[in-house]
Amino acid sequence: MRVIAGEARGLQLKAVPGKTTRPTTDKVKEAMFNIIGPYFDGGKALDLYAGSGALGIEALSRGMESCIFVDQNKHAVATIHANLSHTGYTDKAEVYRNDSLRALKAVGKRDVSFELILLDPPYAKQQIATIFGLIDDYHVLAPAGVTVCETALHIQLPDIAGPLVKEREECYGDTKLTVYKKG
């Protein structure tokens, strides 16, 4: 697993030890950022279900100014810290060991909004509809912000979820990427 593009291009990233985390493949990560590249230029990112932190680190490498990483697995949090240190992005990041629903509430209380929200929940525990509701309730997506969901191929996401409108959907093997913008 590596950083695909940007200033940290080519740097290897550690994976979370064990079998509880499913890392996004380099192919899917590259496709994801090729899809959303035109939608963002700087700003803040939120990487929920961050795992190794690879998606948020890719966003930082490609020009995001800062990223908040959230994962409830202590091994994932340790891996995120190691990968941030290795890539030199520690000063651009905040890392929290927390449940994604509580994390959204906490960020909402801080009155922070994000230009990019990355959702890559464990395939067996997907709560994307609930997450969409909280993104709306807590106003954490900036007006021109983008939300990207990585799901199993068979998961059907709505065309419209509150203020979010599905912009694009692409499939890569058993993985589906869905991009939402505010409508």
N, C-alpha and C positions, 0 to 999 in steps of 0.2 A: 504494500500500500504506500502511495507516494502523493506528493502535491503535484498536480497536473500542470498548472500554469501560474504565471505571475512571478512575483519577486522571490518566492520560496520554491519555485519550480524544481522538480527532481528530488527534493529532500524526502527521504524515507520516513514514514510514520509508523509508530508502534501500534499493534492491535491490542485490544483488551484481552487479557488472558482468560482462558476458559471458553466455554461454548454458549454463554448466555447472551452474547452480543453478536449480531450479524453485520459485519462491516459492508458498507456500500462498495461495490467493485469500482476499480478505476474507470472502467468503461462507462458505467452508469453515472459516476461522478462527473466525468468529462462531458457526457451528453447533457446532464443537468445544467452545468454551467454554460454550455454552448446555447442551450435553450433560453436561460434567463439572463445571459450576458447583456442583451440590449435593454433590459428592464432596470438595471441599477448602475449607479456610478457613485461609489462612496456611500457613506451613511453607516447605520448600525445594523447588525445582524443578531438574530436569536436562533441558536441551535438547540432545539428541544430534543430529548432522547439522543444526546450528542455522541454516546459511545466513545470512540477514540478521539472525537473532535475533528475528524477529517473534513467534514463538510464546512464547518465554521472556519477552520484553518484555510481551506481552499478559498473561501470568501474573503478572508483577510489578505491572502496572497494576491487575489485579483482586485484589491482596492477598497474593500470595506474598511472603514475607519476603526471599528471596534466590534466585538462579538461577545455575547453572553452565552455561555455553554451550560446546559442543564442535563444532568443524568442522576438517577437515584442509586446507581451501582457504584460502590466505593472503589472498585477496581477500575471502572470507566473513568471516574474523576481523577484517580492517580495517573491514568494513561493520558488523559487530556492535559494535565499539568506537565507531564514529561514531553508530550508532543509540542506544546506551546513553548517550552524552554528550548527544545531542539530547533524550532523554527524561528525563534527570536520574537514571538508575538505575545509574551507574557504581559507586557505593558498595555496591550490593546485588548485584553480579555478579562472577563470575570467568569469564574467557574463556581457552580453551585451543585451540591449534592441535594437533590430535591425531586419530588414528584412533579411532573409537568403541569398538572392542574394548579397546585400550590404555587409553583414558580410563576405562572401567568398572573395569578392574583398578586403576588409580590411585586412583579414588574409593573403591573397596573397601578399599584399604590405609589410607586416611584414616579408615575406620570412619564414613563419612557415609551417612545414608539420606535418601531423598527422599519427600515426600508426592505429588509429581507428576513422572513421567518422560514426556517428549515424544519420540516416535520418528517422524521424517519422513525416512527414508533416500531417496537417489536411487532412482527406480523401477527402474532397470536393475541396481542393486547391492544389492538388499534381502537382509539377513542377519538378519531378525527372529528366526528360531528360535535362532540363535546368541546374539543379544542377550538373549533371554529366559533362556537358560541362564546367562549371565553375571550377569544381574540377580539370579537365584537364588543362584548360587555366591558372589557377593560381598555378598549381603544389602543391596543398595542401595535397595530399595523398603521404605519404612516399613510397619508392620503394617496401617495403614488407607490405604496409598498407592494411587495410580491410575497406570496406564500407558496412554497413548493412542498408537495407531499410525495413521499416515496412509500408505496404500498405494494402488497402482493397483487399479482395480475388480476385475480378474481374480485378484488374489492371495487365496488362501484361507488364513486363519490358523486355528490350532487353537482348539477350544473351551476346552481346558485345556493350559497350558504350565507344567509344574512347579507352583509354588504359585499361578500366575496363572490366573484363571478369566474367560472372556469374559463381560462384563456387557451389552454393547450393541454393535451394528454398524449404521452408517448410510452410505448412498451419496449422493454429490453429484456428478453428472456422471460423469467418469472417475475420481473419487477415492472411496476408502472410508475411513471412520474406525471404528476398533475400540477399545473401552475394556475394559481388564482391571483387575481388583482381585485382591487376595490371597484365596484361597478358604478 
